[in-house]
Amino acid sequence: MWWKLLLLAVVAALLIVAVIPFRTRAVKWDVYNEPPPQTWSIAEYLKAMYFTPSTLAVIALILIVAAALAFWIVRASN
């Protein structure tokens, strides 16, 4: 049972990250006039996220489905 719940949590987290749009700075960066962008970090990754109302609705739907599946997995194991 625990491995099913762990797999469910990983899949839900990946789906949530997959639906969140990210801002990019690719258009703002001029190779010849500016220094190269900083190295990748978790903080930069999180700062680039932005949430729209439809993104929040999809995240809520993913969490509701994951909670229902978790409830079903726990009930089926008893």
C-alpha angles and dihedrals in degrees: 000000000000093000091052091052091047091050090048091051092049093048092047091049092049092049091050092050090045094058097047112098119226130213115232129207095200093110094049096051117091111194095210102043107035135052116257117274119270121265118275118273137169090246092056090047092053093044090055093059120098130180128222123190091255091050091053090049092052091047090051090049091050091050093048092050092045091050091050091049091047090051090049092048092050093046092048093052094060 
